[in-house]
């Protein structure tokens, strides 16, 4: 039996065609939105494998642009021009703030960008009252927004006379390289979301006495910031040393051995229980070393058991003095004719910190190191608090700790108990316990023969730095 054939009127056919196109567009938009979400890495379930991607993400070309731009301000001396839009520290800090704001726009407003400043009264290297201004960009965590890891670079530069705020002082390596690294790390990590927060900052007044670091430390204390680590990057772009060595495969990390804020009572306890090489800063340095070994190609870290270079200082020190774990990351071989020098040629030797002395691939490598360390710490649970140890005159050693807040650490899977020989620079052995355990005994491991610590571990495998027992190793509550 023949069925009648139905014909659609032209208007009906047109409406059907429009509906079909609309379905296709909606479907494509949904797919694009999913792809866009993947591009911005807003997943909350990354594994440590992603650190391999972050460990090669920094762009040498982008760093060259940042460093050149900073050098082009002529001088960034703390006492230099603050009004000009093309020269001086005022123009430089406004440009840095604008770069962080640009990154924030690209990540949907993920960065809080602002100034933190203070008036410094006349003192050594500050002939008149001066407004010292830092630039701060915060990438807030979604679970524990008041826990921070910080990457800092320095905005300011100088020539031979530390009070000369007018002569050209491009400061390409010291320290446009570190400042550029902080901006580039923000560009990389702003594509991700983390349970805890990351701060990227440019500090001023370093050459005048670590002034910006003191101002930001005071601000952090006043605002109750729970800082678990500061990575001070000061000169990360030079590979040609004054000693004739050319080396792009190593970097140094400096850390204090005992806490600056240690009390007399805590020092007496440490004398009998150990901890001289296990301050939180020193275990942060070990963490940096471990991240380099695992995720940064062709980079070996020299852990220097000293606050800074011999008799010298850097912007991690004010954070140590405020009670925060902080280390300095920098090149291995410095070239002193490129530091704190008037630009000149003398006896055939070129002096001055100009951009031709910066190796951008090396700066990218150390930027990658910072990004990996910060991402790992921000994805990991907080370092355990109130870590205690017992075992004197016993065959076994018992460690205990305070359980982490599950609301602030939803990623927590458990804890690792670490131990090592007392002359080893890295943790050697570990055992895992689940998150409901707050005390564990290492059977037949004698307390006298090893150093011990505890780290927190996420469900995806990210770990916090190891915390040595007692006040000597505490990362805070």
ABEGO torsion letter per residue (X at the ends): XBBBBBBBBAAAAAAAAAAAAAAAAAAAAAAAAAAAAAAAGABAABBAAAAAAAAAABBAAAAAAAAAAAAAAGBABAABBAABAABEAAAAAAAAAAAAAAAAAAAGGABBBBBBBBBBBBBBGBABBBBBBBBBBBBBBAABAABBBBBBBBABBBBABAABAABBBAGAAOAAAAAAAAAAAAAAAAABBBABBBBBBBBBGAAAGGAAAAAAAAAAAAAGBBBABBBBBBGAABABBAAGBBBAABBBBBBBABBAABBAAAAAAAAAAEGAAABAAAAAAAAAAAAAAAABBGBBBBBBBBABBBGBBBAAAAAAAAGBBBBBBBBABBBAAABGBBBBBBGGBBBEBBAAABBAAAAAAAAAAAAAAAAAAAABBBBBBGBBBBGBGBABBBBBBBBBBAAABAABAEBBBBBBBAABABBABBBBBBAABABBBBBGBBAAABBBBBBBBBAAGBBBBBBBBEAAABAEX
